[in-house]
Amino acid sequence: MKSIRSSRRSFLAGSAALLAAPAILTSTRAYAATPTLRVGHVSPRTGPLAGFAEADEFVLAGIQEAFAGGIENNGKAWNVEIISKDSQSNPNRAAEVAADLILGDEVDIIVAASTPDTVNPVSDQAEVNEVPCITTDCPWQPYFFGRNGVPGEGFQSTYHFFWGLEDVIGAFLGMWDQSGVTKTVGGLFPNDADGNAWGDAELGLPKPLAQAGYTLTDPGRYQPLSDDFSNQIAAFKSASCEIVTGNMIPPDFGTFWSQSAQQGFNPKVVTIGKALLFPSVIEALGDRGDGLSSEVWWSPNHPFSSSLTGTSSKELADGYRAASGRPWTQPIGFKHALFEVVADVVRRAEDLEDYEAITAAIPETNLDTIVGTVNWADGPINNVTKTPLVAGQWQKEGDAFDLKIVANSAAPNIPVTADLKLLG
């Protein structure tokens, strides 16, 4: 019951060392004739990861419209209130606002997206408070192992859907293999959760690249927001690297790419996770954005539709363009899918006044969403399920850039839309 849950929260708030200031809790929540289910949402609206949240207002407006009539559970209609807070692209802030949503706003379920810097601290707060949590937009390895997950045990309250490093490696190799360039790769891995996972000798890129016949030059971890990549560029030039890969935030890639031009480093293929996802980043690079490549999680060409609204991937992307005047972005589909899963869980939960009942409904999910099927019975490890991944390249058409799908070996149902072209 709600009062029992609030008492447990009071106990946890008093006994656990949380990252947030203490919250004043009420012992019960009063309900109107139609009860309200509260959904907490954490996203980096500001800071260097803000590109991931660029479409938040559009997505949340559409979700709130879809939820306007409530959601039925066990023959009873429930209103849904979404409370969204900005992590400011800071892990500590993400933990603080998550704790505030849990302890102050008393949300019934919490969701988050956009890299381990957001997903992991939110999930950790949900886990310690035993509140159901669903996350996305983060490869599963930094989510699971970055939170000290133990295979075979996993977590009690927190669940994640996205792809894994094995999928991004497969997508990149499928693209590089068709390029015809020398199999010499320069790696750019920051000293953060993503970079440490991507560059990990056992779980990251090094081993599978070697198995595929590629030579990886890894100069070591750099600090995020670095202003000098001269050492990395010198190492890549010395090794005659024709491919550059890694996982970077947009400001870091902009610095690296500018200094590469200044120092005469001209790779033939540049495939970077995270930084090259967003059209705003590519447009800011001007002509030097043409031909850069990245993973593609979602696009208007993905053959999936929303279980919540029936909207196709193309219709959702077109809707964002019409509403904002800006190009579509990949996180749109996954932000929407988060709430598809929430709606499905809410409908199926045995008792919406019991956290454990809500949590128990999450791993029972088997839902065709706008990003593909979400089914935790078919995941690579506890608490994780995967969605399909392909590879794409930004190609300039007139004055605009379009992200073309150029390799789809792992997901042939997602169509290729262009051939890969080399840089320079």
N, C-alpha and C positions, 0 to 999 in steps of 0.2 A: 504494500500500500504506500501511498505518497508519504504519509507521516513517518512510516518506518524508514523509507528511503531518506527522508530529510534528517532523521535522527542519525542514520549511518553516516551521512555527509558531515554532520556536526562532529561526530566522533573522529572521522578521518581528518577533518580540518584541524582538529585539536591535536591529533596524534601523529600525523604524517608531515614530513618536511616538504611542503609544497613551495613552488616558485612564485606563488602569488601572495598578495597581502590577504590577511584573514577577511572573510566575508561574513556579514550578519545574515543568518538564515531564518526563514520562517518555518514553523513546524508543520504546517499544512499549506496546500494550495487550494483556494476556493474555486469551484467550477460553476460555470453557468449551465443552463440546460444542455447546451452543446459543449462538451469539454474541449480543452485546447491542448494539443501536443506541441511542445517547444523543440525546435531544431536549432542547435547552435552551428554556426558556419564560420570557419577561420580561413582567411585568404590574405595574401600580400598585396593589399591595394596600393601601397606606397613602397618606395625603396627599390633596390636593383632588381628585384623579382616581380615588379609590378606588371610586366608584360603578361605574366600568367593570369593576372586578375583583370586585365583590360576589359573583358566582356562581362564582368560580374553583374553589373547593373542590368544589362540586357537579359542575361540568363535568369537572374533572380526574379525579374519582373515577369518573365514567361512562366516560371515555376509557380510564383504566387497566383498568377491567373489560373493556372491548371489546378491549384489547390483551393481556389476560391469557394468551391462548393463543398469543401471538406473531403475527408477520406473515411470510408466505411470500414469499421472493424467490429466483427461479431454482431452485425446488425445495427450498430450504433454509429452515427456520424461524429467525426472529430474535426474540429478546426485545426489548422496547422499554422503556427507562428514561426517564422524564420528570423533568427537574431544573428546578424552577420557582424564580425569584428575584424579589424585590420591587424595583421601580424607585423606590419611595417618591414617585412623581409628579414626579421630578426628572430632567431630561435627562442631567445629568452622572452621576447614579447609575445611570441606565439603561445608559449607555455602560460604566460600571465593571463592572456585573454581567454585561453581555454579554461583555466581554473576559474576565472570570473564567470564564464558562461555556465560552468558546472555548479559552482558553489553559490554564485550570486543570482544568476538568472534561472537556475535549476532546470536546465534543458533536459529533455528526455532522451535525446540522442544527439551526438555531435558529429559533424563531417568536416573534412579539411582536404585541401589539395595544394599542389605546387611545391615540389622538391622536398627533400628530407628536412630542410630548414623549417618548413611549416608542418609537414605531416608527422614527423617523429615526436616533437615536443607536445603536439596536440594529442597524439595517440598515447603518449606516456601519462599525461594528465588524466585521460579517460580511463586508462588501465588502473592507475592507483586509486581512482574514485569509483571503479566498477561501473562506469557509464558506457553504454553501447556507442561504438565509434566506427565510422566507415570513411576510408580515405582513398585517394587516387593521385595521379600525376607525380609519381616517384617510382623508379625501378624497384622491384621488390627486394633486391639484395640490400641496398642501403636502408630500406624500411625495416626489414626483418633483422638482419645482423647488426645494423646500426643501432638497434634498440636492444641488443644483446639477447635476441631471440634464440631459443634452443630448439633445433630440429626435433620433431617428435613431441615437443611440449607446447611451443608457441605461446599465445597470449589468451587471456580469458574474455576480454571485452572488445578487442580491437581487430578490425578486419580491413583488408586492402585489396583493391583490384587495379592492375596495370600490367605492363610487360616487364621482362627481366633483362639483365645484361646479356644473357645468352641470346635473347631475341634481337637486341640492338646490334650485337656482334654479327649475327646471321644476316641481318638486313644490310649492314655496312659491307660485309664480305660479298654478298650478292651483287652489290653495286660496284665495288672495286674490281671484282673478278672480270666484269665485262668492260672495264676501262682500258685494259691493255697496258697500263703503266707498270713500272718496276715496283716490286712488292716491298718497298722500303717506307716505313711509316714513322712519323714523328708524333709523340704523345704529349698532350697538354692536360695535366691533371692537377687541379687546385688542392690545397690542403683543407678540404671540407668533406662532408659526408659523401657527396656524390663523387668527388675526385678521388678520394681514398678507395671507394668501392670500384670505380672504373679502372683504376690503376693497380688494384690488388693483384699480387703475383699469382694467387691461387684462384680467386673468384672473379677477377676482372678480365681485362682484355689481353694481357700478355700471353697467357697459355694458349687460348684458342687461336690467336693470331699466329703464333709460332707453329701450331699444328697445321694451319692452312698455308704455311710456307712464307709468311710475312716476317720481316725483321723489324722489330719495334725499338726505336730510340726513345728512351724515357729519361729526361734530364732530372727527374725528381719533382716533388710537389712544390708549387709556388703559392704564395699567399694571395688570396682573393683581393681584388682591387690593386694589383701590382701595377707599377708604372714603367716597368722595364723587363722586356722579354728577350734582351740581347743574348743571354746565355743559351736560352732554348733555341733561338734562331741559329746561333753559331753551331750548336750541336746538330741541328737538322741539316744545315748546309754541309757540315763535315761528313755526315752519313749519307749525303745525296738523297734525302727523303723526297719522294715524289707525291706522297700522301701525308696529310696532317689530320689527326683526329684527336678527340678528347671531349671534355665536358666543362663548359665555361659559362660564366654569366656574361651578358652582353657587353658591359664596359671592358672586361678583360679581353674579349675577342677583338673588340674595336682597337684596343691598344696594340695587341699582337699583330693584327692584320696591317695596321698602319706602319708599324716598325718593320714588318717583313718587306713591305714595298721600299722603305727607306734603305734597307740593308741588302736589297737585291735577292731576296729569297722568294722564289716563284714556284711553289708546288703545283702539280697538275690536278690534284683532287684535294679539296678541303671539306671534311665531314665532321662537324662539331655538334655535339648534343647540347641542348638547353639554349645556348646563345643564338643559334640560327633558326629557332622555331618561329620567330615573329617577323611579320612583314615590316614593322616599324624599324627593326634593327637593320634589315636588308636595305630598305629605302635610305636609311641614314648613311650607308656605305656607298651609295651611288653606283657607278658602273662596276666598282670592285665587289659589289654584292652579287653580280651576275655569275651564276655557275656554282655558287656555294651550296653545300648539301647537308642534310641532316636526316634523322629519323622522322617518320610521319606516323603519328598515333591516330590521327583523325583528319578527315578532309571532306569537302562536298562530294567527292567521288566514292566515299565509302558506302557500300550498299546496305546500310542499316537505317532503321527508323526508331523513333522514340516509343517506348511502351506506354508512356504517360500521355502523349499528345497525338501520336501517329505521324508526327512531323518527320520527313526524311532528312538525311544529313545535308543534302543540297538545300532544302527548304530552310533548315535552321541557319546555315551559313548565309543564304540570301537574305534572311530576315535580319541578321545582324548587320549586314552591309546596308540594307535599306534604313535601319533604325539609327545607325551610327555614322554612315558615310565612310566607314573604314573597312579595310579588308578583313576577311574572316581570320580567325586564329585557332590553332589546334586545341587549346584548352576548352573552347566552347563546348565541344561534344562531351568531354569528361565532366565538366561542371554540371551540365544538364543530366548526365547519367547518374551522378551522385544522388540526385533527388529522385530519379526513376527508382533506384534501389531503395531509398528511404520509403517511398510510397508503397513499394511492394512489401517491404518488411512490416510496415505499419498495418497493412491490410491483413497480413498473416499472423501477426503476433497474438498469442493466446490472451494476454492481459497487458494493455498499454499502461497500466499503473504499476507495472513490475518491470524494473530494469532487466532482470534476468530473463524474463519472457521475451522482451524485445531483442536482447542479445541472442537468445536461442534461435530466433527466426532468421538472423543474418546468415549463418552458414547453410541454411536450408534454401537459400536463394538459387533459382535457376531461371534467369530472366534474359530475354533478348532485348538489348538496349541499343541506343544510337551509336555506341562504340563497339558493339558486338555482344556476345553472350557473357553474362556474369554468373558464374556457377562455382561456389567454393568447394564443391565436391570434386572438382576437376582441377585442383591447383598443384603447384610444384612443391609446396611446403605448407605447414599449418598457417591458417588465417590469411592465405594469399590465393588469389585466382588471377589468371592472365587474360589479356585482351590482345588482338592481333596487331602486328607492326610491319610496316613496309619502309622503304627508303625513298627520299625525294630530293629534288634539286630545284633551286630558285633559278628560273629562266626569265629573262626580260622580254616582254612583248610590248613594243611601242615604248610608252613612258612608264609602264607598270611591270611589277614582278609577279609571277605566278609560281606557286610551289607544285611542280610536276612530280608525279609518282614514276620513278625510273627503275625500281626493282621490287618484286613482290613474291619471291620464291617461297616464303613461309606463309603467305596469305594470298594465293592466286585468285580468290574471289574478289579481291580489291584490285581493280584494273590499273595496269600501267598506262600512263597518259603521255609519256614522252621518252625519248632516248637520252641517255646520259651524254653530256658534252664535257670536254676537258677545259680547264682554265687556261687562259692565255692563248 
